[in-house]
């Protein structure tokens, strides 16, 4: 636990490494003015996970006909906001739309031109970046729209990663509202644009114009959904199903309509039923308080250490040898992996007394609340 140090002399940030189960506690030396956090007195906790790289992540593949639509609507009228995403459009000689929003005279479309310039259309007007983007792989791009409410104008800026590659001034405010469309042209579009053919990953909508420093902080990594100013965050890495789930709790999910999931090579293993695999002990050292849940397709497997006696098909093995079997329960069908050596026991006779919730959390003892739990490698219903 790393308590924040906030005193009368101002905030004193402290760096630290959070482990599983650790919390962040914030203490304030005086009441928050009006019980409300504003831009002047707000704060955020910044950090990154040890496995934040998304270079080999599953992504959403658009083939020119598919679309993805947000369940909730967004009112972006007379507001500053940033749209950022990782995208890899195909080289097909077409101008393609990444994002569209609004209706009537207030339609916004963000995409790329046929010659690889970033482009934005607001109403009847089209704006382009001054430089092209390579898009050799999934590439981070940002579109920043800043509302000048006093002068009734909108500033549009284009970024290749965190490098600014152009800006334009739209003479009127953008006043659009409605659902967000990913990968498809707005149905009321007045421009010669095509639906996206290519891949997309990590789509985010922010409620302000991000600075270059913030772009560097957030780019090419997974976000938690609690970042300051983040309205929507669709990872687009689910790999199956018809939804991409919004990591921001207050936002709706994304309905994926007929698009395909692109799973890169090397992210999975195929077993042919003839030969298995062995986990090297030095890479799989675990303690009794480490509990894990793994998902294989639509099946969930619960790992649990049980038993003392080695179950071996080798008749020459020593039947008195001790070890621990890893049992996996695939939604009611039990199987096992070869014995793993361990000195950890829940009781002297080696049987398990530990209970787990369905999401893999280790419980302090036998639960009293009604529900379904994992105990001794099996599902147990407490009524």
C-alpha positions in Angstrom: 0.0 0.0 0.0 1.4 3.4 -1.0 -0.5 6.3 0.7 -0.4 9.6 -1.1 1.2 12.4 0.7 -0.9 15.5 0.3 -0.1 18.2 2.8 -0.6 22.0 3.2 2.6 22.5 1.2 1.2 20.8 -1.8 1.2 17.3 -3.2 4.3 15.1 -2.7 4.1 12.2 -5.2 5.6 8.9 -4.3 6.6 6.2 -6.7 6.2 2.5 -6.0 5.4 -0.9 -7.3 1.9 -2.3 -6.6 1.5 -6.1 -6.3 -1.6 -8.1 -6.6 -4.0 -7.1 -3.8 -2.3 -3.8 -3.0 -4.4 -0.7 -2.8 -3.8 3.0 -3.3 -5.1 5.2 -0.4 -5.5 8.9 -0.8 -5.6 11.1 2.4 -6.6 14.8 2.3 -5.5 17.2 5.0 -8.7 19.3 4.6 -12.2 19.0 3.1 -12.5 19.2 -0.7 -14.0 22.6 -1.5 -17.8 22.2 -2.0 -17.2 18.4 -2.0 -16.5 18.7 -5.7 -13.3 18.1 -7.7 -12.6 20.6 -10.4 -9.7 21.1 -12.9 -7.8 23.2 -10.3 -7.9 20.7 -7.5 -8.3 17.4 -9.2 -5.6 14.7 -9.3 -4.9 11.4 -11.0 -2.7 8.4 -10.3 -0.4 7.5 -13.2 1.3 4.2 -13.8 1.6 1.2 -16.1 1.5 -2.5 -15.8 4.5 -4.8 -16.3 2.7 -6.3 -19.3 1.5 -3.1 -21.0 2.8 -3.9 -24.5 0.1 -4.5 -27.1 2.4 -5.1 -30.1 1.1 -8.6 -30.6 -2.5 -8.0 -29.4 -5.6 -9.4 -31.1 -7.3 -6.6 -33.1 -10.6 -5.9 -34.9 -10.5 -6.4 -38.7 -12.8 -4.4 -41.0 -13.3 -5.6 -44.6 -15.2 -2.6 -46.0 -18.7 -3.7 -45.2 -18.6 -4.1 -41.4 -19.2 -1.5 -38.8 -19.1 -1.1 -35.0 -21.6 1.2 -33.3 -21.5 2.5 -29.7 -24.5 1.6 -27.6 -24.6 5.0 -25.9 -24.7 8.4 -27.6 -22.2 11.2 -27.1 -22.9 14.9 -27.2 -19.7 16.5 -28.5 -21.3 19.8 -29.4 -19.2 22.9 -28.5 -16.8 20.7 -26.6 -13.0 20.0 -26.9 -12.2 16.3 -27.3 -9.5 13.9 -28.6 -10.0 10.8 -30.7 -7.1 8.4 -30.7 -6.6 4.9 -31.9 -4.2 2.3 -33.3 -5.0 1.6 -36.9 -3.6 -0.1 -40.0 -5.6 0.7 -43.1 -5.0 -1.5 -46.2 -3.2 0.0 -49.2 -6.1 0.0 -51.5 -6.0 3.5 -53.1 -9.2 4.5 -51.2 -10.0 7.3 -48.8 -11.4 5.5 -45.7 -13.3 6.5 -42.6 -12.0 5.4 -39.2 -14.6 7.3 -37.0 -17.9 9.1 -37.7 -20.4 10.9 -35.5 -23.3 13.4 -35.7 -26.1 14.0 -38.2 -27.5 16.6 -40.5 -25.3 19.7 -40.9 -23.1 18.5 -38.0 -21.4 15.4 -39.3 -17.8 14.6 -38.3 -15.7 12.0 -40.1 -12.1 11.1 -39.3 -10.0 8.9 -41.5 -7.2 8.8 -44.1 -7.0 9.9 -47.7 -6.1 7.6 -50.6 -2.5 9.0 -50.5 -2.2 8.4 -46.7 -2.8 11.9 -45.3 -4.9 12.1 -42.2 -8.2 13.8 -42.9 -11.2 15.2 -41.1 -14.5 16.3 -42.6 -16.9 18.6 -40.7 -20.1 19.3 -42.6 -19.2 20.2 -46.2 -15.5 20.9 -45.5 -12.5 18.6 -45.7 -9.2 19.1 -43.9 -5.9 17.3 -44.4 -2.7 16.8 -42.4 0.4 18.4 -43.9 2.4 15.1 -43.7 1.6 11.5 -44.6 1.5 8.6 -42.2 3.3 5.3 -43.1 0.9 2.8 -41.5 3.4 0.0 -41.9 1.8 -1.7 -38.9 -0.8 -0.8 -36.3 -0.1 2.8 -35.8 -1.2 5.4 -33.2 -2.9 8.5 -34.6 -4.8 11.3 -32.8 -7.3 13.8 -33.9 -7.7 16.8 -31.6 -10.7 19.1 -31.8 -10.6 22.2 -29.7 -13.8 24.3 -29.3 -13.4 28.1 -29.3 -16.8 28.8 -27.9 -16.3 32.6 -27.6 -15.4 33.0 -31.3 -17.6 30.1 -32.4 -14.8 28.2 -34.1 -13.2 24.7 -34.0 -9.5 24.0 -34.2 -8.6 20.6 -35.8 -5.1 19.1 -35.2 -3.6 15.9 -36.5 -1.0 13.8 -34.7 1.2 10.9 -35.9 1.9 9.3 -32.6 2.8 12.4 -30.5 4.2 14.4 -33.6 1.9 17.1 -34.8 1.5 16.9 -38.5 -0.9 19.8 -39.2 -3.8 21.9 -38.0 -6.7 23.7 -39.5 -9.4 26.2 -38.3 -13.0 25.4 -39.0 -15.1 28.6 -39.1 -18.0 27.3 -37.0 -18.4 25.2 -33.9 -19.0 21.5 -34.3 -22.4 20.7 -32.6 -22.8 17.0 -33.3 -24.4 14.4 -31.1 -25.3 10.8 -31.6 -23.8 7.3 -31.7 -20.2 6.7 -32.6 -19.4 4.6 -35.7 -16.1 2.9 -36.1 -14.9 1.7 -39.5 -17.9 3.0 -41.5 -18.9 6.2 -43.4 -21.7 8.2 -41.8 -25.0 7.4 -43.5 -25.6 11.1 -44.2 -22.0 11.8 -45.4 -21.6 14.2 -48.3 -18.1 13.0 -49.2 -16.6 10.3 -51.4 -15.3 8.1 -48.5 -15.2 4.4 -48.1 -15.7 2.1 -45.1 -12.5 1.0 -43.5 -10.5 -2.0 -44.8 -7.9 -2.7 -42.2 -7.3 -3.3 -38.5 -8.1 -1.2 -35.5 -7.0 -1.5 -31.9 -7.4 0.6 -28.6 -10.0 3.2 -29.6 -10.3 6.0 -27.0 -12.4 9.2 -26.7 -11.2 11.9 -24.3 -13.2 14.9 -23.0 -10.4 17.3 -23.6 -7.5 18.2 -26.0 -4.6 15.9 -25.0 -1.2 17.4 -24.7 1.9 15.9 -26.3 3.1 14.7 -22.9 -0.2 12.9 -22.3 -0.1 11.3 -25.8 3.3 10.0 -25.0 2.1 8.7 -21.6 -0.9 6.8 -23.0 0.1 5.7 -26.4 0.6 2.0 -27.4 -0.4 0.6 -24.0 -3.5 -0.7 -22.4 -5.4 1.7 -20.2 -7.3 0.9 -17.0 -10.4 3.0 -17.8 -9.8 5.3 -14.8 -7.6 7.8 -16.6 -8.5 11.4 -16.1 -10.8 12.7 -18.9 -11.3 9.3 -20.6 -14.9 9.0 -21.8 -14.7 5.8 -23.8 -12.0 3.1 -24.2 -12.7 0.1 -26.4 -9.7 -2.2 -26.4 -10.9 -4.1 -29.5 -9.0 -7.2 -28.5 -11.7 -9.5 -27.2 -11.0 -12.0 -30.1 -14.6 -13.3 -30.2 -18.2 -12.3 -29.9 -20.1 -9.2 -31.1 -19.0 -6.7 -28.5 -16.0 -4.8 -27.4 -16.4 -3.9 -23.8 -15.8 -0.3 -22.6 -13.3 -0.2 -19.7 -14.8 3.1 -18.6 -17.6 2.1 -16.2 -19.8 5.1 -17.1 -19.7 4.4 -20.9 -21.7 2.0 -23.1 -20.1 -0.9 -24.9 -19.4 -1.2 -28.7 -21.6 -3.4 -30.8 -19.4 -5.1 -33.4 -21.5 -5.9 -36.5 -20.0 -8.7 -38.7 -16.4 -7.5 -38.4 -13.7 -10.1 -37.9 -11.2 -10.6 -35.1 -7.6 -10.8 -36.2 -5.6 -13.1 -33.9 -1.8 -12.9 -34.6 0.4 -15.9 -35.0 2.1 -17.1 -31.9 -0.5 -16.1 -29.4 -2.0 -19.6 -29.0 -1.0 -23.3 -29.0 -2.6 -26.2 -30.8 -2.6 -29.6 -29.2 -3.2 -32.6 -31.6 -4.2 -35.1 -28.9 -1.0 -37.2 -29.3 1.6 -35.0 -27.5 1.3 -32.5 -24.7 3.7 -30.0 -23.3 5.6 -29.5 -20.1 5.9 -26.3 -18.0 9.5 -25.6 -17.0 9.6 -25.2 -13.2 11.8 -22.2 -13.2 9.2 -20.2 -15.2 6.2 -21.5 -13.2 7.2 -21.0 -9.5 4.0 -20.3 -7.6 3.0 -20.1 -3.9 -0.2 -21.3 -2.3 -1.7 -17.8 -2.3 -1.4 -17.5 -6.0 -4.8 -18.5 -7.6 -5.4 -18.5 -11.3 -8.2 -18.7 -13.8 -7.5 -19.5 -17.5 -10.0 -19.3 -20.3 -9.8 -21.7 -23.3 -12.3 -20.5 -25.9 -15.6 -20.5 -24.1 -14.5 -22.8 -21.3 -13.0 -21.5 -18.0 -10.4 -23.7 -16.2 -9.8 -23.3 -12.5 -6.3 -24.3 -11.3 -6.0 -25.9 -7.9 -3.2 -27.9 -6.2 -4.5 -31.1 -4.6 -3.3 -34.5 -3.4 0.0 -36.0 -2.3 0.4 -39.1 -4.4 1.8 -38.9 -7.9 -0.5 -40.3 -10.5 1.7 -41.6 -13.2 1.2 -43.9 -16.2 4.8 -45.0 -15.9 4.9 -48.4 -14.1 8.5 -47.9 -13.2 7.8 -44.7 -11.2 8.0 -44.8 -7.4 4.4 -45.0 -6.1 5.5 -43.4 -2.8 6.9 -40.3 -4.5 5.1 -37.1 -3.4 3.9 -34.3 -5.5 1.0 -32.1 -6.3 -1.5 -32.6 -9.2 -2.9 -29.6 -11.1 -6.5 -30.2 -11.7 -8.6 -28.2 -14.3 -12.3 -28.1 -14.1 -13.7 -27.3 -17.6 -17.3 -26.3 -16.6 -17.9 -29.6 -14.9 -15.5 -31.9 -16.8 -12.4 -32.6 -14.8 -9.0 -33.3 -16.2 -5.4 -33.1 -15.0 -1.8 -32.1 -15.9 1.3 -34.1 -14.9 2.3 -33.8 -11.3 4.3 -30.7 -10.3 6.6 -30.9 -7.3 5.6 -28.8 -4.3 6.0 -28.6 -0.6 2.8 -26.6 0.0 -0.1 -28.4 1.7 -3.3 -27.0 3.1 -3.4 -29.8 5.7 -1.0 -32.5 6.8 -2.8 -35.2 4.7 -2.4 -32.9 1.6 -6.2 -32.4 1.0 -7.4 -28.9 0.2 -9.3 -26.7 2.6 -9.2 -23.7 0.4 -12.4 -22.2 -1.2 -12.5 -20.0 -4.3 -15.0 -17.8 -5.9 -16.0 -18.4 -9.6 -13.7 -15.5 -10.7 -10.7 -17.3 -9.1 -10.4 -15.3 -5.9 -9.2 -17.2 -2.9 -11.6 -17.0 0.1 -10.7 -17.0 3.8 -12.7 -20.1 4.5 -15.9 -21.8 3.7 -18.3 -19.2 2.5 -21.7 -18.6 4.2 -23.3 -16.7 1.4 -25.4 -18.5 -1.2 -23.7 -19.1 -4.5 -21.4 -21.3 -6.6 -17.8 -21.8 -5.4 -14.8 -24.0 -6.2 -13.6 -26.5 -3.5 -11.4 -29.5 -3.9 -11.3 -29.1 -7.7 -15.1 -29.2 -8.0 -17.9 -26.7 -8.2 -19.9 -26.6 -5.0 -23.4 -24.9 -4.7 -24.2 -23.4 -1.3 -27.9 -22.9 -0.9 
